[in-house]
Amino acid sequence: MSSNSSKAHDRTPKVHDVAIVGFGPVGQMLALLLGRAGHDVIALERWPDPYPLPRAAHFDHEIGRIFQAGGVGEAVRAVTDPVPDHYEWRNAAGEPLVRMDWSGTGPSGWPTANFFSQPQLEAVLAEAAEGQATVTVRRGCEVTGLRPGPESVRLTTGDADDGEIHARYVIGADGANSFVRTTMTTSVTDLGFFYDWLVVDTLPHDHTEWSPKNWQLCDPERPTTIVSGGPGRRRWEFMRLPHENVEELTTPEAAWRLLEPWGRTPQNTTIERHAVYTFQARWVDRWREGRLILAGDAAHQMPPFAGQGMCSGLRDAINLAWKLDLVLDGRADPALLDTYTSERSEHVQHAIGMSMALGQVICVLDPDAAASRDARMIAAGADPRHALPPTPPPVLGDGVLKRAPDGTRAPDVGHLTPQYEVTRQGRTALLDDLTGGGFTILADGTGPLDLLDATDHDFLAGIGAHLVPLYEDSAPPEGYLDAPDGYLPHMRGHGHVAALVRPDFYLFGAATEASGLRELVGQLREQLRDPVATDGRASVPEPLTAAGER
């Protein structure tokens, strides 16, 4: 090789697989999942140091399973406060309006509801992500320009010393004011749902026992939320009243004045943070444009009344991570990434609709309307099935899901699947801890699996799928002994002999007879080559002002 050609080769820029703009929980989880899959990831965070104060505070059982998939399950458990009882709404007189059972273990094998302090959670995720040999994190590095090309994206930063950064794909996980989003042409759907709330995070000096630990005061004089802020912390959220302005609410004096009726004073409590947030309900209509992709708050924002803001962003992360993994390695067509919008957009619109519906119940300031609401909810026995507005179940939009013979999506697909403990070769653990996660085929014994041919096995091995033959009483060495109330009763109750579960735990499809498993595998193989996606637009549940009203 000549010296001139050698110099030209030296000038060829390094091209990362993925550049993630923003290194909050969503960016951290993306970096962790993609790094664990062996991809070259660079994460760029504009702020030089992690944000030290609380923000998000809740995640549900499904998100616990996502942490488990990232290999940080036990570390996350150590910094969270699982809910031991119920979540209750009360009126001004202290009467229960609705009571939701948040105790125990949820369908994903994790506590139903969990509270945390975001700086502690971020520390766990950041350490794990930065511990991956294939992940590079640059803090204090603000992206100021993006130029997509046919093979990669060129990123420029505000620091001339950084030079240019090149990546095959760029993910904007850079929050509600996303820079990456501003470089895209996508429109935004905004439902015009705005409320200002003062959020006050505290460190109590005493050891008061709160029962219930998490509850909502539906008082028209001041709707208020009282919840855990993670181990050793408490959070209050106070709705701004019409006669108040944001400036007066943001003062320490206002925070102490509102905390005083709750027995909180500077003598027994330290305020960690107090800030007014404007709750909004909106989403980006197209989450991917070529090599630019959005995730988390950059793609959607919602009121916090269902505690699904960060949760939705982490669902984005695992959905996008498994698809990028296949695309980057050439195991799937790049069009697979379009199903990220169609699947996640519809799913998140359900979460936004639910959050708005709950907010319309909580944010009632008219005494007469509140009295009418209270009477209806009390008459419903505080049962959430009857006292709260009806909302559709969360289900993925169209995408990588089993198709019916007419080409439409099959019924009952796109739902979250449960996770149970199983036993294999003497070890009992949650299923994902035994398999390592990824695509999973659950089968009632080996019958359905025996019908798979060499082509099927080669394909499944190529995508890292796990075959899980389940047994009731005893299992052969390569089998899995099911829990008494585990997978087999669940599958048989639906008439299924096999089920194909995606890496994000959603059901691709199920078979009612052994021969149907080959069709499932064939459909997945075809869909990874020729993905199906829609525009991601779904009808949003109409917000209700009170339970039972339309």
N, C-alpha and C positions, 0 to 999 in steps of 0.2 A: 504494500500500500504506500502510495506517495505521501510526502509530508503534507501537501496541500489537501489531499482527500482526508487525511487524518485530522487536520484542523477543522475541516468542514464537519466531520463526524462529531468532534468535540463540542461544536456549537449547537448541535441538535438538542433541543430542550427536553428535559425529562417530562414525561406525560404520566401523571397520576391516574389511577382508575377513577377516583372520585374526589372532588373537592367539596367539602361541606362548609358553607358559610354560616357561622353561628355555632356556638358550642355550649348551649344550654342542654337541658335533659334530652330533647329530641335529637339534636346534633350529636350529643354524646352517645346515645343509644345507637344511632346510625353508624357512627364510627366504630363502636364496639362490635356490632353485629357484622359489619362488612370486614372489619379487621380480623375477626375470628374466622371468617370465611376465606381469609388469605389475600384479600384485595389491598392494593396500595391506596391508602386514604390520607388526605391532608385536610385538617380542620383549621379554619381561619376564624378567629374571634377578635372583634374590634377592641374589646376592653382588655387591659393588661392583666387584671386580676379577677378572679371569680367574684360575682356579686355576693356580698356577705349577709344579706337580709332575706327574711322569708318572703315567699310569693305563693306558688302553688302549695297545696297542703293535703290533698286527698288522692288516693288511687284505689281502684277496686281489684277484685280477685283476678280478673283477666290481665291487668297490668302486672300483677305479681308474677304471673306465668311468663310475661315478656321479660321481666328481670331475670327469671330463672333461665330463659333461653339465652340471655346474655352472659350467663355464668356468674351473676352477682346476687343470686337469690338470697343466700344466707347473709351476705353483707348488708343487703337492703333490709332484711328482717331486723337486723340489729339496730337500725336507726328509725324504725317505724313503731307506731302505736296502734295496734289493731283494735277495732271497736268491740267492746265486750258485751254490749247490750243492743239497744235500739236507737234509732234516730227519730225524734219526736217533734211534731209541730204543736204549739199551744197557742191559745188565744190570750187576750189580755187578762182574763180571769184565771188563767192557769189550767184551763180545761184542754185535754188532748183533742186535737183536730185530726191528726193522722199519726200513726206509729208504724215505722218500718223496722223490721227485724234485720239488724246488721250484724248480729252475733254469729259466731261459728265460722265454718269453712264454706266458701263459695264453690260454685261448680268447677272452677279451674284448679281446685286443690289448694287455694290460698285463702286467708281470711277475707270475708265478704267485703269489708271496708277497712282502710288503713289511712292513718294520718302521719305526716312527717314534716320536717323542716327542710325546705328546699336546699339550703346550703349544704346540709349533711348528705342529702341524697346525691346532689351534684358531685360532692367529693368522692363518693363511692363510684359513681359512673365514670368520672374523669380519670380516676386512678386506674380503673380497669381498662378504659379505652387507651390511655397513654401507655399502658403496660403491653399493648400489642406491638409486636415488632414491625408490623406493616402500617402502623398509624403514626402520623406526625401531627402535632398540635402546635399552632403558632398563636399565641395570645398577643394582644396589642397590635394586631394586623388587620387593618380595615380595608375591605375590598372596595375599590372605587371605580372599577370598570370591568365589563364582561364583553368578550367578543367571540361568539360561537363560530366555529368553522366546521368543515365537513367531517373531520375526524376527532376534534377536541375543542375545548373552550379555552381561550386565553384570558386569564384574570390579571388585573393590575391592582396594586395596593397603594395606599397613601405613603408608604415608606419606600423611597427609592432604593434602599439597600436590599429590599426583598426581591427586586427584579420582577419578572413575569412568572406566573404559575400556570401550568397547563394541566388540564384534566379531561378525561373522556366525558365525564358527566359532572355537573355542578348541582348541588342540592342547596336550596335556600331554606335553611332552618333558622333564619335570622329575625324571627319575631314579627309582631304586628306591623311594624314599620319597615318591612323587608326591603332591602336594596335590590335583591335578586328579583323580587316581584316587579319593581319599577322598571326593570329592563325587559319585561315580557309584555305582550300585547293583550293578555287575557283581561276580561272584564270581571267585575266583582258584583255579586248579589248581596245587597244590604237590606235587611228586613226592617230597619228603622226602629230597633228596640234599644232604647237608651235609658239607663238608670245610673245615678251616681251613688256609690256606697263608700263610706269610710271604713277601711280595714285596719284594725289595731292588733298587732301581734305582741304578746306579752310573755314575760318570764316571771311567774308567781314565785315568791319567796317561801310561801307556805305550802302545805300539802292538802289543800281542800279536795274532798271527794265530790266530783260533779256527777249527779245522777238525774237524768241520763247524761252521759258524757258529751253528747252532741245533740243540739236541739235548735229549733227555730221559734222565736217569739213573733207571732203574727198579730202584732198590736198596731192598729192604725195610727197611734200616736208616734210610733217609731218601730217599724219592722227591724228586727235584730236577729243576727245569727251568732250562736255561741258554740264553738267547737274546739276540739283539740288542735294544737298547732304542731303536733309531734311530741315525743317524749319530753315531759317537763315544761310544756308550753301550752298556752291558751290563746285562742283567737276570738275576737269580737268583730262583727261587721254591722255597721249602722247605716241605714238608708238615709240619704240626704233628703230633708223635707223641702217643700216648695219655697218656703221663705228664707232658706239658708243658701249661702253661696259657698262655692268650693274653697275659696281662700280662708274663710273663717273656720271651716271644718279641718283644714290641714294643720292647724296649730296644735302644739302640745296641750295647751289649755283646753281646747275642745275635746281632745281625746280623754284627758283626765275627767272632765265634766261628765262625759258619757259613761265612763267606767265606774264612777263613784256609786251609782245605785247598785252595782254588782259587788260592792265591797272591795273594789280594787283602788288602792292609793299608792303614792310613791313610797310609803313605808313598807308595803307588803308585795309590791310588784315593780318590775322594770319593763318599760315599753321598749321593745326591740325596733318596731317600725310602725308608723302610722301614715297612711296614704289614701287618697281618694281615687277610686277606680271608676271609670265609666264602662258599665257592662254593655256589650254590643252583641249583635247576632248577624254574622255575615260570612260569606265564603267566596273563594276564587272559583270562577267557572271552569277554568282549565288549569290543571295543576302541573302539566308538562308541556313545554314547548321545545321540541327537539332535544337538545342536551341539557336544558335547564328544567329543574324540577323543584317544586315547593313542598314543604312539610311543616306540620305544627301550626303555630299562630301565623306564620307567613301565608298559610292557605285558608285558615278559618279562625274565627273567634266566636265565643258563645258566653252567655251569662253563666255564673258559677253555681246556679241553684241545684244542678244535678251532679256537681263535682266532676265534670267530664272534660274540662279544658285540656290539661296536660295528658289525661288518659287518651284523648283522641289523637293528640300528637304522637304518642308512643305507639298507638295502633298504626298510624301512618308509617312510622319507622320500620316496624317489622314487616308490614305489607310491601313496602318499597325495597327493603333489604333483600328479601328472598328473590324478588324479581330481578333486581340489579345483579345479584349473584349469578343467576342463570344467564343473563344477557352478556355480562362482562366476560364470562367464560365461553360464550358462543353456544351454550346449550339451549338457548331460546332466542326467538326473533326479537329484535329491539321493539317491535310493536307491542310486545308484552307490557311495556312500561305505560302504554296508554290505558291499560286496564286498572292501573293505580288510580287514575282520576275517576273512572266510572264506578269502581268498587267503593273507594273511600269517600267520595263526594256524597253519594247517596246515604251511606252509613252515617256520616257526620251530620248530614241534614236532619236525620232522625234525632240525633243527640241535641242539636240546636233547637229543634221543635219542642222536644221534651223540656229543655231548660227554660225556654220561653213560657211554656204552659205552666210550669211550676212557678216561675217568676210572676205571672199574672195572678196567681193565687196568693203569693206572699206579699207582693208590693201593692197592697190595698190600703189607701189612706182615708177613704171615706168611711165614717163610722157606721152608717146604715148598710153600705155594701159589705163591710166587714162582718156586721152582725148577721146578715143574710148568709154569707159564706160560712160563718161559724155554725149556724143552725144546720145547714145542709151536711157539713162534714161530721158534726157530732151525731146527727141522725144516721150517718153511714157507719157509725161505730168505730170511727178512726181507722177503718180498714182502707189501706191505700188502693185496693182494687176497686173500691166504690167511692172513696172520698176525693181522689185525685182525678184530674182530667185523663181521659183515655189517650194513650199514645201507642203507635204501632211498635212492634218488636224491632230491635236493631238487626238489620240484615244487610249484607253487602249488596251493592248494585251489580249490574251485569259485568261479567268478566270471566275469570278462569273458574268456571263452574260447569257441572254436568248439564248437557243439553238434552231436551226431550226429542223424540223422533221428528217433530215438526221444526226443530232448530231453535226453539225458545228454551230458556233456562228451565231445568227440571224443578219440580216443586220441592220444597224443604231443603234446598241447598243454600249455602252462604250464611248459615247460622254458626255461632260459636259452639264448639264441641267441648264436652267436659274433660277433666283430667282426674284420674283415680290412681290410687296406689295399686301396684301389681307386684308380683314376686317372680323373679327369674334367677334360677341357679342359686337359690338360697338368699338372695338379696331382695328386700322389700323397699320400694321407694315409689315416688310419683313417676308416672310413665316417662316423662321427658328426661328425667335424671337417668333412667336406664337406657333409653334409646339415643339420647343426645339431641333430640328434636329433629326438625325437618319434615319432609313428607312422610306420612305414616299410613300404613294399611292395617286396619284392625280387622281380624277375621275370627269367626266362630269356629275354632279348630283349624286344621290345615286344609279342609276340603276346598274352599275357594282358592287358596294359594296353590294347590296342586294342579290347578287348571292353567296356570300361567305358563307360557312357553319361554324359550330362550330369548326371543326378541323382547318380550315383556321384562324379563329379568335384567337384560342388558340395559334397557331404558331406565328401569327403576334404580339400578345401581349407578347409572350415570347422573341421576339427579339426587343421589344420596338418600333414597327412600328406605324406610325401615319396615320390615314385615313382622307383624305382631300377631301370631296365632294365640288365641285366648282359650283358657280351660277353666272349668269350674272347681273340680275337686283335687286333681293332681295334674301336673304338667310334665311333659318330657323335657329333656335337658335344654332344647332350643325353644321351648314354649314359655308362655307367660301365664301364671296362675292369677286369675282375676279375683278382685275383692268381692265379698258377698253381695254388696249393693253397687257393683262397679259397671264395667262396660257391657258385659253380656246381658244383664237384665235391661239395660238401657237400649241396646241394639235390638234385642228380641221384642221389646215392647213396641218398637217401630217396624217390626217385621224384616229386619236387616240381618244378613249373614256376613256382610263385609262393608267397610266404610273407608273411604280415602280422604284423609285429613291433610290439609295444607300446612306449610310451616308456620303460618300465622294462626293456626288452630281452628280455622273455619272449614266447614264441610264442603269438599269438592263434590262429593256424591256418595251414594250408598247403593248396594246391590241387595235385591230381595231373594236372589238365588245364586248359587255358586258360580254359574256361568256368566253372571252379570259383572263379575269383577274384571274379567278380560275387557269387556266393553268400557268400563270405567278407566282402566289403564290406557286403553287405546284413545279414548277421548282426551285424556290429559296430554298424551304424547302429541296429538294433533293440535290441541289448543296452544301448546307451547311453540309450535311451528307457525300457527295461524291464529293469533289471539283475537278474541271478540271483545269489543268495547263499545259503549254508548257515550253520549256526551256528558254523562254524570249528573244530569238534571233530574231531580226527583221532586215529587210534591211534598211540601212541608206541612206537618200537622198544624191546623189552625190554632193559634194560642187561645186559650179559654180564660175568661175572667174569673170563673169559679167552677168547681166540680159540677158537672151536669149541665152547664150552660153552653150554648153554641151561639 
